Amino acid sequence: MDKGENMKSVLIIGMGRFGRHMAQKLYDLGHDVLAIDKSEAKINKVLSYVTNAQIGDSTDESFVDSLGVSNFDLCVVAIGDDFQSSLETTALLKDYGAKLVVARAVRDVHAKFLLRNGADEVVYPEKQIGNWAAVRFSSENIFDYVQLTPDYSIYEISVPNSWIGKSMLELDIRRKYHINILATKINGILDPLPSAEHTFEESENILILAQNSDLQKFLRF
């Protein structure tokens, strides 16, 4: 693991599936991760891919005080199975000077209460993956999808058969379809910002930025 000058210090409370995955990815990216859970068994599962780990109750004021939460760049409340504990932990982190608190919500009403009780940001993994899956599998031509705003998204789709052998300039894509080609991809190799002379090939995918309504029109095309 290569820790660079952009390394952040991250506290993650709750080592369920979401917390474990986040801890492992942050550690792989070179960040300093302290994992917290009141379950010894869950802590033992993450010891190999976190910097430090402690067993403790994050609703215990003295325990939270001992963590020195103000020293962390990011504090994540990843508790998903006990909303009361999540709410209390979020409030305590802020009380003890946490700079940035990101809390996991399981339901919409949870998100509202977490924000009111000190969370700076709320993540909603079940809802977010549900939305992604709905878009991803709503069309056989969509391979990936990232929502940027409620109206605009980035999509990875297959190249229309009618485009094969033609250039971007020849097709006049932006004017005709109101979409922007950000990159092309063949066999997992990405070619960002293709030139106007780029000629589309069979089995090539394209990454496009589009308004959602324009993308739906384009897919029907």
Summary of the structure (lengths in Angstrom):
residues: 221
radius of gyration: 22.2
end to end distance: 46.5
largest distance: 67.8
contacts: 626
relative contact order: 0.10
helix: 39%
strand: 27%
